[in-house]
Amino acid sequence: MGAYSKDLRLKVLAAVDRGIPRGEVAGVFGVSLATLKRWLKRRKEGEDLGPKPSPGRTPTILATPEEKQALWEQLEANDEATLERHCELWEEKRGVRVSVATMSRAIRHKLGWTLKKRRWVPPSETKRREVLGESA
């Protein structure tokens, strides 16, 4: 289940402010008493009532613009290499071991390269600037 919206949180707290008992508010809005108490505490301490961002996974590849540029250059220099070979090259140069699936996602989805007749082909010049953050 996802986080409760900020709108719902504000409505719940407004109901408590109107004097409706906490147990009744929790039942009507479908939240637990512990959650209601946590929201009251956050408001009292002046914190934002919105849901906190989900941390997600820490990226193992292409976390920085320098890594994007490095992989782009690796692809240009080794356009006939397999995904397995690109994983080996990345580990040799960057010291980070990545799976074939991770390398595939980085090359295809994040950089936009495609495999045509056993050769990696870069995207258009416009896409290159967009991916690498270069100006026109």
C-alpha positions, 0 to 999 in steps of 0.5 A: 500500500502506498503512502497516504496523501497529504490531502487526506492527512490534512482532512484527518487533522482538521477533524481532530481539530474540530473536536471529534474523538481520535478513535472515531476519526481513525475509524472514519478515515481508515487510519490507525491511531498510531498513524494519527498520533504520528501526524499530530506529532509531526505537525506540532514539531513543524514538519511537513505533513506530506509523505516522505519520498521512498528511498528506492535502490541505490544505482550501481551504474550511471549514478553520475554524469561522469559515469554516463560519459564513461559508458558512452565512450566505452560503447563508442570504443567497443561498439561490437562488444557483447553485454558480457564484455561491456560488464567486464570492461566496466569492472576493469575501468570502474572497479564495480561489478554489474550484471548483464541485466543492469548493463543492458538497462543502462545501455538501452534505456538510460543511454538509448543505444540499440543493437543492430546486426551485432553492433551498438548504435548510438541514438540521435545527436539530440538524444545524446545531448539530452542524455549526457546533459550537453548544451547545443 
